[in-house]
Amino acid sequence: MPQTLIRKNPGNFKTLPLFVEATPQALAYQSVGMPQNFTQTLERRQPIAVDDPEQFSIELANLGVSVRLTLAWQGRDYWVLVRQRREDRGDVVLKLISGYVPAHELNLPLHTAVQEVAEECLLETPGGWLNGRFKETWLPDAYGGALKYRETPTFDLIPKAGAARTVLCGAQALIEQPRAYVHLPTASLQLVYDLRLEVPKEAKGLSLYHVDERLENDQLVARLSRKRPDLYLIPLDGGKPLPELYTLRKGELHAAPTRGLFLAESFASQEGWVVREERVKWKDWLHRQGLEVPAVRRSGLKKVATKARALIRLARHKL
């Protein structure tokens, strides 16, 4: 049975609409209007269009952050994805760790991104749950009231090289240089931070879990389900993704099915500053990366059944 970790009042969350100006060299945003709650934000997330994806001025519903998190574990690197049922869009996708930026952090979205890692990516060992640090700052133990966090060892969360083009809040360039795109179907500005999570060698028997908040009876509820970890890994080779997907339980990788799988829009093609797609099929994304879709392996029983059907067809033909 899933374990309830925390309950929140969704009315406490406030964000702000944005005014965005984009040029081929940079993108700048600033808040406009009055603070809005989660319901009001969703109402504003309606499809928009721009004539020139490199240069435009437009008002948007909200600012969101995502983290392209690279997990360094046992000498190999993996991208971290989480499963989400998106009620507002009626689909289920694998996506980057992500969240809405509250009004008081619009000028420091990196803080929101780091907080999302602490809340959505949970690392369990037989001795308890791991905490970590971003540079010299401890991450919050997001569920300290429900989970036992270890004092040692700890993981390190490290910023990687930033994007080439500048993103500004007002006139101030954002630190760690996130990638930015305007998602046209939801009228939102999305910032993607590139971070690396280094698991300590002492962390044996590691399991990874995703926890996300869902609205239930006017409360935001976060639950942990060990039967559905909902956190997935794409292995990297020389920094490039491989056409494989895994979960990690008790120190062992388990292959995850990819049939009918969709990835969120952060994996879709970006044109200038904009992304037009809602989602992208796993196999289509692999093709765009120049990767071959792995052939489905047949079990021995299926192979026998296939051969038997072929022999029956041959016998009927001869008769």
C-alpha positions in Angstrom: 0.0 0.0 0.0 1.4 3.4 -0.9 2.8 5.4 2.0 1.5 9.0 2.5 4.5 11.3 2.9 3.0 14.8 3.1 -0.2 16.8 2.6 -0.3 20.4 1.5 -2.8 23.1 0.9 -2.8 23.9 -2.8 -4.1 27.4 -2.0 -0.7 28.3 -0.6 0.9 28.1 -4.1 1.0 31.3 -6.1 2.8 32.1 -9.4 2.7 34.9 -11.9 2.1 35.3 -15.6 5.1 36.3 -17.7 5.9 38.7 -20.5 8.7 37.3 -22.7 10.8 38.9 -25.3 13.0 36.7 -27.5 15.7 37.6 -30.0 18.2 35.3 -31.8 20.7 36.1 -29.1 18.8 36.0 -25.9 15.4 35.5 -24.2 14.2 37.7 -21.3 11.2 37.3 -19.1 9.5 39.4 -16.4 6.4 39.0 -14.3 3.1 40.7 -15.2 -0.3 41.0 -13.6 -1.4 39.6 -10.3 -0.4 36.4 -8.5 -2.5 33.4 -9.5 -3.2 30.0 -7.9 -2.8 26.6 -9.5 -6.3 26.5 -11.0 -6.0 29.9 -12.5 -2.7 29.0 -14.0 -4.1 25.9 -15.7 -6.9 28.0 -17.1 -4.4 30.3 -18.8 -2.4 27.4 -20.3 -4.1 27.5 -23.7 -2.4 27.0 -27.1 -0.7 30.0 -28.6 1.3 30.8 -31.8 4.2 32.9 -32.9 5.2 34.0 -36.4 8.9 33.8 -35.9 10.3 31.2 -33.5 13.6 33.2 -33.1 12.1 36.7 -32.4 8.8 37.5 -30.7 7.1 39.2 -27.7 4.3 37.4 -25.9 2.5 37.0 -22.6 2.6 33.5 -21.1 0.8 31.6 -18.4 3.7 30.6 -16.1 7.3 29.7 -15.7 8.3 26.0 -15.2 11.6 24.4 -14.5 12.9 20.9 -15.5 16.1 19.1 -14.6 18.0 17.0 -17.1 19.5 14.9 -14.3 22.5 12.7 -15.0 22.9 10.0 -12.4 26.5 8.8 -11.9 26.3 5.3 -10.3 28.9 2.5 -10.3 31.1 4.1 -13.0 28.3 4.7 -15.5 26.0 7.7 -16.3 22.2 7.6 -16.7 19.5 10.2 -17.5 16.8 10.2 -15.0 13.1 10.3 -16.1 9.9 10.1 -14.1 6.5 8.9 -14.9 3.6 11.3 -14.8 -0.1 11.1 -15.5 -0.9 14.6 -16.8 -4.5 15.2 -15.8 -4.7 18.6 -17.7 -3.5 16.9 -20.9 -5.1 13.5 -20.5 -1.9 11.4 -21.1 0.9 9.5 -19.4 4.5 10.3 -20.2 8.0 9.9 -19.0 9.5 13.4 -18.4 12.3 15.2 -16.7 12.0 16.1 -13.1 10.0 19.3 -13.2 7.7 21.7 -11.5 6.1 25.1 -11.4 8.1 28.1 -10.2 6.4 30.0 -7.4 6.0 33.7 -7.5 8.7 34.4 -5.0 11.4 32.4 -6.9 10.8 33.8 -10.4 14.2 35.5 -10.3 15.9 32.4 -8.9 14.4 29.4 -10.7 17.5 27.3 -10.0 16.4 27.1 -6.3 13.1 25.6 -7.5 14.9 23.1 -9.7 17.1 21.9 -6.9 14.0 21.6 -4.6 12.3 19.5 -7.2 15.2 17.0 -7.3 14.9 16.7 -3.5 11.2 16.1 -3.6 10.9 13.9 -6.7 14.0 11.8 -6.8 14.3 9.6 -3.7 17.4 7.3 -3.1 16.9 4.4 -0.7 19.5 2.1 0.8 19.1 -0.6 3.4 20.3 1.9 6.0 17.8 4.6 5.0 17.3 7.4 2.5 20.1 9.5 1.2 20.3 13.3 1.5 22.6 15.4 -0.6 24.2 18.8 -1.2 24.2 21.2 -4.1 27.6 22.8 -4.0 27.9 23.7 -0.3 24.2 23.8 0.4 22.3 20.9 1.9 19.2 19.8 0.1 16.0 19.8 2.2 15.0 16.5 3.6 11.6 16.9 1.9 9.9 14.1 3.8 11.8 14.1 7.0 8.6 13.6 9.0 7.9 10.3 7.2 11.2 8.9 6.0 14.5 8.1 7.8 17.3 10.1 6.2 20.9 9.0 6.7 23.5 11.4 7.9 26.1 9.7 5.8 26.9 9.0 3.1 25.5 11.8 1.0 25.2 12.4 -2.7 26.5 15.5 -4.6 24.3 17.5 -7.0 26.6 19.4 -9.4 25.8 21.8 -12.2 27.0 20.9 -15.7 27.8 23.2 -18.6 25.0 25.6 -19.4 23.2 26.4 -22.6 24.8 28.6 -25.3 22.2 31.3 -25.4 21.5 33.7 -22.6 18.3 33.7 -20.5 17.5 36.7 -18.4 15.0 37.6 -15.7 14.5 41.3 -16.4 18.1 42.5 -17.1 19.8 39.8 -14.9 21.2 36.7 -16.6 20.3 33.5 -14.9 23.0 31.6 -13.2 24.0 28.1 -14.5 22.6 29.1 -17.9 19.5 26.9 -18.4 18.2 25.9 -21.8 14.9 27.7 -22.4 11.9 27.1 -24.7 8.4 28.4 -25.0 5.9 25.6 -25.1 3.2 26.7 -27.5 0.5 24.2 -26.6 0.5 25.3 -22.9 1.6 29.0 -23.3 4.4 28.4 -20.8 8.1 29.2 -20.5 10.2 26.2 -19.6 13.8 26.3 -18.2 15.9 23.2 -18.3 18.9 22.9 -15.9 21.6 20.4 -16.6 22.6 18.8 -13.3 24.6 15.7 -12.3 23.9 13.6 -9.2 26.9 11.6 -8.0 26.0 8.6 -5.9 28.6 7.8 -3.2 30.4 4.4 -3.5 29.3 3.5 0.0 25.6 3.5 -1.1 25.0 -0.2 -1.6 21.8 -1.8 -2.6 20.4 1.4 -4.1 16.8 1.8 -5.1 15.3 4.8 -6.9 11.7 6.1 -6.4 9.7 9.0 -7.8 7.3 10.9 -5.6 4.9 13.5 -7.0 2.0 15.4 -5.6 -1.6 14.8 -6.7 -4.7 16.8 -5.9 -7.1 14.8 -3.7 -10.1 16.3 -1.9 -8.7 19.8 -2.1 -5.3 18.7 -0.8 -1.9 18.1 -2.6 -0.9 14.6 -1.4 2.5 13.0 -2.0 2.7 9.2 -1.7 5.5 6.6 -2.1 4.7 3.3 -3.8 7.5 0.7 -3.8 5.5 -1.4 -6.2 5.6 1.4 -8.7 8.9 3.3 -8.4 8.0 5.5 -11.4 11.6 6.5 -11.9 13.5 5.3 -15.0 17.0 5.4 -16.3 18.4 5.8 -19.8 22.0 4.7 -19.9 24.6 7.0 -21.6 27.7 6.0 -23.6 30.1 8.9 -24.0 27.3 11.3 -23.0 25.0 9.9 -25.7 21.7 8.0 -24.8 21.3 4.4 -25.6 18.0 2.8 -26.7 17.4 1.2 -23.3 15.2 1.9 -20.3 15.6 0.6 -16.7 14.5 0.8 -13.2 16.9 0.4 -10.3 15.9 -1.7 -7.3 18.2 -3.0 -4.5 21.3 -2.3 -6.6 20.1 -4.1 -9.7 18.9 -2.7 -13.0 15.7 -4.1 -14.4 14.7 -3.6 -18.1 11.5 -1.6 -18.4 9.0 -2.0 -21.3 8.9 0.8 -23.9 6.0 -0.4 -26.1 3.5 2.5 -26.6 5.8 4.8 -24.5 5.6 8.6 -24.8 8.1 11.2 -23.7 7.2 14.7 -22.6 7.8 17.8 -24.8 11.2 18.5 -23.4 12.4 15.6 -25.7 10.6 17.0 -28.7 12.4 19.0 -31.4 13.0 22.7 -30.6 12.8 25.3 -33.3 14.4 28.5 -32.3 13.0 29.3 -28.9 9.8 27.2 -29.3 8.6 23.7 -29.0 5.3 22.8 -30.8 4.7 19.2 -29.8 2.8 18.0 -26.7 4.7 14.7 -26.5 6.9 12.4 -28.7 6.8 8.7 -29.1 9.8 6.8 -27.7 10.6 5.2 -31.0 10.3 8.5 -32.9 12.7 10.1 -30.4 15.2 7.2 -30.9 15.1 7.8 -34.6 15.8 11.5 -34.1 18.8 10.5 -32.1 20.0 8.2 -34.8 19.4 5.1 -32.7 17.9 1.8 -33.8 14.7 0.6 -32.1 15.7 -2.6 -30.3 14.0 -5.7 -31.8 11.5 -7.4 -29.6 13.0 -10.6 -28.3 10.8 -13.6 -28.6 10.7 -16.2 -25.8 11.5 -19.9 -26.6 7.8 -20.7 -26.3 6.8 -18.0 -28.8 9.4 -19.2 -31.2 8.0 -22.8 -31.0 4.5 -21.5 -31.5 5.5 -19.4 -34.5 7.3 -22.4 -36.1 4.3 -24.6 -35.5 1.9 -22.2 -37.2 4.3 -22.0 -40.2 4.3 -25.9 -40.4 0.5 -26.0 -40.3 0.3 -23.4 -43.1 2.8 -25.4 -45.2 0.9 -28.7 -44.6 -2.4 -27.1 -45.7 -0.8 -25.6 -48.8 0.5 -29.1 -49.8 -2.9 -30.6 -49.2 
